[in-house]
Amino acid sequence: MNIRQFFGKNSREALNMVRMALGENAVILSNRAVDGGNKIMAFKEEDLDAYVDDDSYRRHVSSDTSEETSTLLSVLNKKIEGFHANQAEPFVPERLEPVAIVKPVQQAQVATTPMQTVQPATVNTVDLNLSNSNMNNVNAGVNKQMSEMLAEMRSMRSVIESQLTTIAWGNIQQRDPVKSEILNTLLSAGFSASLARLMAEKMPANLDLEKGMNWVKSILARNFDTIQNETEILDQGGIFALIGPTGVGKTTTTAKLAARYVMKHGTQNIGLITTDAYRIGGHEQLRIYGKILGVMVHAVKDEADLKIALNELKNKHTILIDTVGVSQRDRMVAEQIAMLSNTKTPIKKLLCLNATSTGETLTDVIRAYKGKGLDGCIITKLDEAATIGSALDVIIRGKLKLYYVANGQRVPEDIHLANKQYLIQHALKLNSSRNLPFKFMDDELPFVMGSNAQASSRKTANIHGD
């Protein structure tokens, strides 16, 4: 049987490659997400017919199953039973006892020379050590074979579960087209396959499309945590550090927050700090904003400078810290988090998330910057994002509190308090013509859900429903 592998950036591209190479009647063996895209294993339907019709194959099946119909599950069960049987009776090499060889010449010497003694223990000790070494090598080989067998069984189980999930979702499409439509809407909006699948599975039955979408919006809102008003920042005060990757808009967002505070409380009780001493002129941008607002900006290089600056500003009601942008894969992220955490002064860390980034990238950013905990997040560049489902998805799954959304460069106009109902409505309101190239076809959805089944079972978003 000629099994071929196809790799694409997504399921749609990989499926198109399968159709072009093997035709519309190709048999999909597996469809799974891998680093960088999706991998599909498939073969022609004609190859399967030829393989089944082979006489030698039929004789092999007949002898193994005692005239019973052979299936993939029965083969798997036999392998598992054989594995346990091998465990009960492990392989033992034939030669276990050491053999001491004494040559006839040595025996004659012993007989003619009473004062000479023979110490066969030395020979026995050497042979015993060699025997133990051989035993260790044999055991290592057996353990390796067992590990390979277990890995093969797990792979077969993964393929079976993926195929069963694909079949199940194909049946769901026929029985409940509303769930299929909602699932496609969530995927097209940028929500992850795991969260979209969970929402579709938990949705009550017998709902029309409008009621189903209303249910989805209510569940998303229930799991979407936002601040109710600006008292948590502007009125209660404290020290807030804006962190995140390079170019996400931390400096502009810091200036916007400072301007909103000045408009409400004046310039006397606010302090600005920048740690951006790496970019050429990086701290000058915030200095310009501070000069416009009438607020002095303190530039720091390390933890010692930060402690000094915080001590000088200890009487201020609100302190905003603009940090240097660092890639989530840079080791400086840990150093930056440690600098903010070791000041012995409570600093709330707000992570800036770029709305134009993919869900995988945003998840990577949250994992890198979480460190000793995040107090909240801010969505930036909302005006540049075609879809914002990815940003909302990672915030919900990461259980973060959203403070603000920024949608432009104007200070302080282009920053707004997070409104969960508006953001969810905006995420699900798709432009059909713009999203059509990224919308899954009906026959593609089962394969997407099948490839995502195992990942979802291992780590699924905890969604609180009715």
C-alpha positions in Angstrom: 0.0 0.0 0.0 1.5 3.4 -1.1 0.8 5.7 1.9 1.8 9.3 1.2 2.3 12.3 3.5 1.1 15.8 2.6 2.1 19.0 4.6 0.4 22.4 4.4 0.2 25.6 6.3 -3.4 24.6 7.4 -5.9 21.8 6.9 -7.4 23.4 3.9 -4.1 23.6 2.0 -3.1 20.1 2.9 -6.6 18.7 1.8 -6.3 20.5 -1.5 -2.9 18.8 -2.0 -4.4 15.4 -1.3 -7.2 16.0 -3.8 -4.8 17.0 -6.5 -2.5 14.1 -5.9 -4.9 11.2 -5.1 -8.3 12.4 -6.3 -11.6 13.0 -4.6 -11.9 9.4 -3.3 -8.6 9.4 -1.4 -8.6 7.6 2.0 -7.5 9.9 4.8 -5.5 7.9 7.4 -4.6 10.8 9.7 -4.9 14.5 9.9 -2.9 16.2 12.7 -1.6 19.6 13.5 2.2 19.8 13.6 4.7 22.7 14.0 4.1 25.1 11.2 0.9 23.6 9.8 -1.0 20.3 9.3 0.2 16.9 8.1 -2.1 14.4 6.4 -1.4 10.8 5.6 -3.5 9.3 2.8 -3.6 6.8 0.0 -5.7 5.9 -3.0 -8.9 4.0 -2.6 -7.7 1.6 -5.3 -4.6 0.7 -3.3 -6.8 -0.3 -0.4 -8.9 -2.6 -2.6 -5.9 -4.2 -4.1 -4.4 -4.8 -0.6 -7.5 -6.3 0.7 -7.9 -8.6 -2.3 -4.4 -10.0 -2.0 -4.4 -13.8 -1.3 -1.5 -13.8 1.1 -3.0 -11.0 3.1 -6.3 -13.0 3.5 -4.4 -16.1 4.6 -2.5 -14.0 7.2 -5.7 -12.6 8.5 -7.4 -16.0 8.6 -4.6 -17.6 10.6 -4.3 -14.8 13.1 -8.0 -14.3 13.9 -9.2 -17.9 13.9 -11.6 -17.3 11.0 -12.9 -14.1 12.6 -13.1 -10.8 10.8 -9.9 -8.7 11.4 -10.2 -5.1 12.3 -7.7 -2.5 13.4 -9.0 -2.6 17.0 -8.6 -6.4 17.1 -5.0 -6.2 15.9 -4.3 -3.5 18.5 -5.8 -5.7 21.2 -3.7 -8.7 20.2 -0.5 -6.5 20.3 -1.4 -5.4 23.8 -2.1 -8.9 25.0 1.2 -10.1 23.5 3.0 -7.3 25.2 1.6 -8.3 28.6 2.4 -11.9 27.9 6.0 -11.0 27.2 6.1 -9.0 30.5 5.0 -12.1 32.4 7.7 -14.3 30.9 10.7 -12.0 30.2 13.4 -13.2 27.8 16.2 -15.1 29.6 19.5 -16.0 27.8 20.6 -19.6 27.7 24.0 -19.1 29.3 23.6 -17.7 32.8 26.1 -19.7 34.8 29.9 -19.0 34.5 32.1 -21.8 33.3 35.6 -22.2 34.8 37.9 -23.7 32.2 41.1 -25.4 33.7 43.5 -26.7 31.1 45.1 -30.3 31.6 48.5 -28.8 31.8 47.4 -26.7 34.8 46.1 -29.9 36.5 49.4 -31.7 36.0 51.3 -28.9 37.6 49.0 -29.1 40.6 49.6 -32.8 40.9 53.4 -32.6 40.7 53.8 -29.5 42.8 52.0 -29.8 46.1 53.0 -26.3 47.2 51.2 -24.6 44.2 47.5 -23.8 44.6 44.9 -23.0 41.9 42.5 -20.2 42.5 39.6 -20.7 40.1 37.7 -17.9 41.9 39.6 -15.4 39.8 38.4 -17.0 36.6 34.9 -17.3 38.0 34.8 -13.6 39.0 35.8 -12.4 35.6 33.2 -14.7 33.9 30.5 -13.6 36.3 31.2 -9.9 35.5 31.0 -10.6 31.8 27.8 -12.5 32.3 26.2 -9.6 34.2 27.3 -7.2 31.5 25.7 -9.3 28.9 22.5 -9.5 31.0 22.4 -5.7 31.2 22.8 -5.4 27.4 20.0 -8.0 26.9 17.7 -6.2 29.3 18.4 -2.8 27.7 17.6 -4.3 24.3 14.3 -5.8 25.5 13.3 -2.5 27.2 14.0 -0.6 24.0 11.8 -3.0 22.1 9.0 -2.6 24.6 9.3 1.2 24.5 9.1 1.1 20.7 6.1 -1.2 20.9 4.3 1.1 23.3 5.0 4.1 21.2 3.6 2.4 18.2 0.4 1.5 20.1 0.0 5.1 21.2 0.4 6.2 17.6 -2.3 3.7 16.5 -4.6 4.9 19.3 -4.1 8.5 18.2 -5.0 7.6 14.6 -8.1 5.7 15.7 -9.3 8.5 18.0 -8.8 11.0 15.3 -10.8 9.0 12.8 -13.6 8.4 15.2 -13.8 12.1 16.0 -13.9 12.9 12.3 -16.8 10.5 11.8 -18.6 11.8 14.9 -18.4 15.4 13.6 -19.5 14.4 10.2 -22.7 13.0 11.8 -23.1 16.1 13.9 -23.1 18.2 10.7 -26.0 16.1 9.3 -28.0 16.0 12.6 -27.4 19.6 13.8 -26.3 22.0 11.1 -26.7 24.9 13.5 -23.8 23.6 15.6 -21.7 23.2 12.4 -22.5 26.8 11.4 -21.6 28.2 14.8 -18.4 26.2 14.9 -17.4 27.6 11.5 -18.2 31.1 12.6 -16.0 30.8 15.7 -13.1 29.4 13.7 -13.4 32.1 11.0 -13.4 34.8 13.8 -10.0 33.6 15.0 -11.0 31.5 18.0 -8.9 28.4 18.6 -10.2 25.0 17.5 -10.2 23.7 21.0 -12.4 26.5 22.4 -14.7 26.5 19.4 -15.1 22.7 19.6 -15.9 22.9 23.3 -18.5 25.7 22.8 -20.2 23.7 20.0 -20.3 20.5 22.1 -21.8 22.3 25.1 -24.4 24.2 23.2 -27.9 23.1 24.0 -29.8 21.1 21.4 -32.7 22.3 19.3 -31.6 26.0 19.0 -31.9 28.0 15.8 -28.9 30.0 14.6 -29.9 33.3 16.2 -30.5 31.7 19.6 -27.4 29.6 19.3 -25.3 32.7 18.6 -26.8 34.5 21.6 -26.0 31.5 23.8 -22.4 31.6 22.5 -22.1 35.3 23.2 -23.5 34.9 26.7 -21.0 32.1 27.6 -18.1 34.1 26.2 -19.1 37.1 28.2 -19.4 35.0 31.4 -15.9 33.8 31.0 -14.4 37.2 29.8 -13.0 39.1 32.8 -12.8 42.9 32.4 -12.6 45.8 34.9 -15.9 47.6 35.5 -14.5 51.1 35.6 -11.3 53.1 35.9 -11.2 53.2 39.7 -8.8 50.2 39.7 -6.1 52.5 38.0 -7.0 56.2 38.1 -8.7 56.4 41.5 -7.2 53.6 43.6 -3.7 54.3 42.3 -0.6 52.2 42.7 2.4 51.2 40.5 1.7 49.8 37.1 4.3 48.4 34.7 3.4 47.8 31.0 5.3 44.9 29.6 5.3 43.0 26.3 7.2 42.3 23.1 8.9 44.9 20.9 6.6 47.1 18.9 3.4 46.2 20.7 2.7 49.9 21.7 3.8 50.0 25.4 5.2 53.6 25.3 2.2 55.1 23.5 -0.2 53.2 25.8 1.7 54.5 28.8 1.4 58.1 27.5 -2.4 57.5 27.0 -2.9 56.3 30.5 -0.8 59.2 31.9 -2.9 61.7 29.9 -6.2 60.2 31.2 -4.9 60.5 34.8 -3.7 64.1 34.3 -7.1 65.1 32.8 -8.9 63.7 35.9 -6.4 64.4 38.8 -3.8 66.8 37.5 0.0 66.4 37.3 1.0 66.6 41.0 0.5 62.9 42.0 1.6 61.0 38.9 5.1 59.6 38.2 6.6 58.2 35.0 9.5 55.8 34.7 11.1 54.3 31.6 13.4 51.3 31.5 13.9 51.5 27.7 17.7 52.3 27.7 18.4 49.8 24.9 16.7 51.4 21.9 18.4 54.5 20.4 16.3 57.4 21.7 13.8 54.9 23.2 13.3 56.9 26.4 13.1 60.2 24.5 9.6 59.3 23.2 8.2 59.1 26.7 10.1 62.2 27.7 8.4 64.2 24.9 5.0 62.9 26.1 5.9 63.8 29.7 7.0 67.3 28.7 3.7 67.9 26.9 1.8 66.7 30.0 4.1 68.5 32.5 5.3 65.3 34.2 8.9 64.5 34.8 10.1 61.1 33.4 12.7 59.1 35.3 15.0 56.8 33.2 16.5 53.7 34.8 18.9 51.1 33.6 18.7 48.3 36.2 17.1 47.1 39.4 19.2 49.5 41.6 18.1 52.5 39.5 14.5 51.3 39.7 14.6 51.1 43.5 16.0 54.6 43.7 13.4 56.0 41.3 10.5 54.3 43.2 11.8 55.7 46.4 11.9 59.2 45.0 8.3 58.8 43.8 7.0 57.0 46.8 4.6 59.9 47.7 3.0 59.8 44.2 -0.6 58.4 43.9 0.0 56.6 40.6 3.3 55.5 39.0 3.4 54.2 35.4 6.5 52.2 34.2 7.2 51.8 30.5 9.5 48.8 30.1 11.8 47.9 27.2 10.3 45.6 24.5 11.7 42.1 24.6 10.9 39.2 22.3 9.1 36.4 24.2 11.9 34.0 23.3 14.6 36.3 24.7 16.2 35.3 28.1 15.9 39.0 29.0 12.2 38.5 29.7 13.0 36.6 32.9 15.5 39.3 33.9 12.9 42.0 33.3 10.3 40.2 35.4 12.8 39.6 38.1 13.7 43.3 38.2 10.1 44.2 38.6 9.5 41.5 41.3 12.6 42.2 43.4 11.9 45.8 44.3 10.0 44.9 47.5 7.3 47.3 46.2 4.0 45.9 44.9 4.0 46.5 41.1 1.1 45.4 39.0 2.2 44.0 35.7 -0.1 44.7 32.7 0.8 42.7 29.5 0.2 44.5 26.2 -1.2 42.1 23.5 -1.1 42.9 19.8 -4.5 42.2 18.3 -3.0 41.5 14.9 -0.9 38.6 16.2 -2.0 35.0 15.8 -3.4 32.9 18.6 -0.2 30.8 18.8 2.0 33.8 19.0 -0.2 35.4 21.8 -0.2 32.2 23.7 3.6 32.1 23.5 3.8 35.7 24.7 1.6 35.0 27.7 3.5 31.9 28.7 6.8 33.8 28.5 5.7 36.9 30.4 3.5 35.2 33.0 6.5 34.7 35.3 5.3 35.2 38.9 1.9 36.2 37.7 0.1 38.9 35.6 -2.4 41.3 37.0 -4.1 42.1 33.7 -3.6 42.9 30.1 -4.3 45.6 27.4 -5.2 44.9 23.8 -3.4 47.2 21.4 -3.6 47.9 17.6 -7.3 46.9 17.6 -7.8 49.2 14.6 -5.3 47.2 12.6 -6.7 43.7 13.2 -9.1 42.1 10.7 -10.3 39.6 13.4 -9.8 39.8 17.1 -11.0 36.3 18.1 -7.4 35.1 18.7 -6.8 37.9 21.3 -10.1 37.2 23.1 -9.4 33.5 23.0 -6.0 33.6 24.7 -7.4 36.1 27.3 -10.3 33.7 28.2 -8.1 30.6 28.3 -5.3 32.4 30.2 -7.9 33.8 32.7 -6.5 37.3 32.4 -8.4 40.5 33.3 -8.6 43.0 30.4 -8.2 46.6 31.4 -8.2 48.7 28.2 -8.2 48.4 24.4 -6.2 50.8 22.2 -7.2 51.5 18.6 -4.9 54.2 17.3 -2.0 56.6 17.9 -3.8 59.6 19.2 -3.1 60.5 22.8 -5.2 60.2 24.8 -8.3 59.7 22.6 -7.4 56.2 21.2 -7.7 54.2 24.4 -11.0 52.9 25.8 -12.2 50.9 28.8 -12.7 47.3 27.9 -16.4 46.5 27.1 -16.8 42.8 26.9 -20.2 42.8 25.1 -18.9 45.2 22.3 -15.7 43.2 21.9 -17.5 39.8 21.5 -20.0 41.3 19.1 -17.1 42.9 17.1 -15.3 39.5 17.0 -18.3 37.6 15.7 -19.4 40.2 13.2 -17.5 38.9 10.2 -17.2 40.5 6.8 -18.3 37.5 4.6 -16.4 38.6 1.5 -13.2 39.4 3.5 -13.3 36.1 5.5 -14.4 33.8 2.7 -10.8 32.6 1.8 -10.3 31.7 5.5 -13.7 30.1 6.0 -13.7 26.3 6.2 -15.9 24.3 3.9 -18.5 21.9 5.4 -16.6 18.8 4.4 -13.4 20.2 5.9 -14.7 20.8 9.5 -14.7 17.1 10.5 -11.0 16.8 9.7 -10.2 20.0 11.6 -12.0 18.6 14.7 -10.5 15.2 14.3 -6.9 16.5 14.2 -7.7 18.7 17.2 -9.4 16.0 19.3 -6.4 14.7 21.3 -5.0 18.2 21.9 -8.3 19.3 23.3 -8.6 16.2 25.5 -5.2 16.8 27.0 -5.7 20.6 27.7 -9.1 22.1 27.3 -10.2 25.6 28.2 -12.3 25.6 31.3 -15.5 27.3 30.1 -18.2 28.0 32.7 -21.7 27.5 31.1 -25.2 27.2 32.3 
